[in-house]
Amino acid sequence: MSDSRIGPCKLKVPKPCGKKEITEEEEAHVDPCKQFWHPGFDARFPNMNQTRRCWQNYVDYLRCQEVLGEDHEPCEYFKKTYKFLCPGFWIEKWDDQVANGIFPRPKYHD
């Protein structure tokens, strides 16, 4: 007796992204496993809903730029994180509010 539901359709498991030396020619064809970035776990936000984490990273990015300067490289982590977590229309709205001086956040320098 064979189960007709299984048939020729088998689960295809993708190959894991292994670490290996690559040539310049291979580097031109970027591995999609290496393109994907995610912010990782943040113990301050253990729940599934990441709305607060999104907003906090946006505020942290603004604060980082304000305190350390706009060209400070470590601030880019916060930017990558909020762009990964937040919907685009929220970011547009917040950018407009920042430009108009009405974004609700603490000011660190006057």
N, C-alpha and C positions, 0 to 999 in steps of 0.2 A: 504494500500500500504506500503510495506516495502522496504527499500533500501538494495539491495543484497550486496552492497559494505561494509556495516557495519557488517552484519551477526554475527557470533560467535567471530570474531576477535575484541577484545576490547583493548584499550590502557591500558597497565599495568604501573602503577605509582609505582616506588620503594618506600619502606618505608624510612622515613627520619632517619638520624642517631641521635637518642635521647641520652641524657646524663642519664646514670643510673649506679648504683653500680653493679659491676660484681664480681663474685667469681673467685677464682684462677683457677678453672676448666674451666670456660668460657674464662678466659684470655688466655688459651692455644690456643683457637680458635679465632684468632684476627679478629675483625670486619673490613671488607675492607673499610668501611667509615672512620675509624680512621687511616688507613694506608696512605691515600692520603694526600699529602702536596703540597701546591702551594705558591709561593712567595707573592701573594697579589698585590694590586695596588701600583704603584709608580708614584707619580704626576710628576716626571721628564720625564716620558715616557708615555704620555697619548694616543699615537696612537696605532693602532693595530700591526704595525710592531715592534717587540721587539728585532731586531738585535742590536741596539745601547745599549739597556738595558743589553743584554747578555754580550757584550764586556765590558761594564762599571762594571758589577759585577765581571767579571774575574779580571779586573785591581784592583778593590777595594779589592778583596781577596788577591792578591799579595801584595798590599800596606799594608793591615792589618797585614799580616804575617811579612812583612819587618819592620814595625814600632813597633808592639806589641809582636812579637815573634811567632814562628811556632806553639806553643802549646796553643795559646790563643783561648779559646772557642768561643767568639763572632764572630771570623773570619769564623766559620763554616756556618753562615747564608749566607754569600756571596758565599761560595762554593756550598751550596745547591741550591741557586738561579741560578747561572750560569749553573750548571749541569741540572737544570730543563729547562732552556730556550735555551741553546746552543746545536747545533748538536755535536755529539761525535767527528766527524772528525775535527771540528774546535778546540775543546779542545786539541786533540792530536797534532795538528799543533802548537798551541800556546805553549803547554808544551815543545815541541821540540825547539821552538824559545827562550823560557825562558832559557832552559838548555844551549843553544848556545850563550846566551847573545845578541840576535838580536830582541827580542820582542819590538815593538814600544810603549813604555810607559815612563812616567817620573820616574826618579830614586829619591828616597827620602833620601837614605843614601849611601855614597861611601865606 
